[in-house]
Structures are given as C-alpha cells and as structure tokens.
Amino acid sequence: MSTVSVKTPSPEPSCHDLVKRTVEACELARQAAAIAAEGIATGSMSRLNDIRQCEKDLDSIDVEVDSGVTSTITRVPEAETRQLLACMKLMIGLERIGDLLLSFATSAESAGARIDPQDARELTQMATILEKMLADVGRSFSQRDVKKAIEVLRADAEMDRLRNLIFLRHIENPENLERRASLQVIFMTQSLERAGDHAKILPKKCATSSADAASGICLWLTTSPRSKCSSNGCGTKTTCGRHMVPVM
C-alpha cells in the first residue's frame, strides 16, 4: 500500500515578524550606505563590492514582506493593518535605495583612482549623511520616534547642498579647471541624492502606522521656516548650496 506524503504549509508570518524584517531591511540599507562611505573615503573599490550582497538581501526581504503582507493583512485588527501597510511602503523605498547604492558602487568602480580628493570628501559626507538618515528611519519606525523622523527630513537639505556643490564644480566649472571622471562623479552624486530623497519620504510612510507620528510630522512641515536664499533673487527654499548663502 503506497502512502502519499502531504506537505505541511509553512506558517504565515505574524505582523510582529514582518515589522521585524522591515527593521532589518532598514539596517541593511544603512550598512550599504556605510560601505559606500568607507569605500570612497579609503579608496577601496573592493569594499564597494559588498554593496551587491546588501542589495540582494534587500530584494529578498522585499519579496518576503510583500508576500507576507498580502496573505496576512485581511485577518488582523486595524492597528496591525496600518503597520503592515507601512512595512510594504517602507520596503518599496528601501529596495529602491539599495538599487541606487549599487548604481553608486558601479560608477565608483568605473572611476577608480581618478576621483579627486575634494569629490571623494564630499561624496563621503553624502554617504555618511544617508547612513544616519537610514539609521533614524529604522528607529523612527520601530520606536515610533517622531524626533528621529524629523531629523531625517532635516538632513536632506545638507544632501542637496553637497550635491549642488559637486554639480557646480563639474558642470558649470567656473574656475575652468580640468576635472577628472566628471561623468562618473555626477552619476555617483545623483545616486546618493536620489537615495536621500527616498529616505526623506520614508518617515512619512512610517507615520502610516501611528496617528501621533503622522500629526507630529505634519506639524513640523507646516511650522518649519520656508526661507529663501538671498543671493540675486535665488528662489531656493532650503539651504542653497549653489550660492552658499545662509538662509535668511
């Protein structure tokens, strides 16, 4: 008499498990940004290869969370539904940040030793700011910390300022100096700046899981000063890196 083996379906993940995996994804993205900063600061192109594994792991968690949320969200209370939606939204942004950091690493490897010291310093600063932003995203989500969420929003202005400085040097080149690896440096800068833009949006997505966090972020957005650069009528509403003029 033959027997038929019956596969026992794997248990569906709980809301707690999916939140935990999302926080782990925040840490993975932070590690990738830290590797980018270290690789540029030390000139170690081999170190940048580790970003590839971070990106693969982020893709894997993205698939896991997407599947888990889809199978779980209809059977949980409203409060947990908010958390699951926040997990899914966060993973979309984190996965995109992983892609951008991988693009950064590819451009850095192409440029190699041709990156000028000043470019290396400012790219390192951008990657370090991104690392801090992603660390704060993880804390704001796991601990529902509104202050950390607001710090992420504030940090993006410095990312924009550094991006503007690098673009000014390589695209407009007012000193008319020879610039090395300009195309690669511009691609690297753009990748970090866009990753910062994605990181800036993540706290708003975290706020989906907490009405208090959402109201706190909205309050900051509506009460923070919207000042303009005072240089020649420039309309920049954040710190202006192009003119390097303090916001009035």
Buried (B, 14 or more C-beta within 10 A) or exposed (E): EEEEEEEEEEEEBEBEBBBBBBBBBBEBBBBBBBBBBBBBBEEEBEBBEBBBEBBEBBBBBBEBBBEBBEEBBEEBEEEBBBBBBBBBBBBBBBBBBBBBBBBBBBBBBBBEEEBBEEBBEBBBBBBBBBBBBBBBBBBBBBEBBBEBBBBBBBBBBBBBBBBBBBBBBBEEEEEEEEBEBBEBBBBBBBBBBBBBBBBBBBBBBBBBBBEEBBEBBEEBEEEEEEBBBBEEEEEBEBBBBBBEBEBE
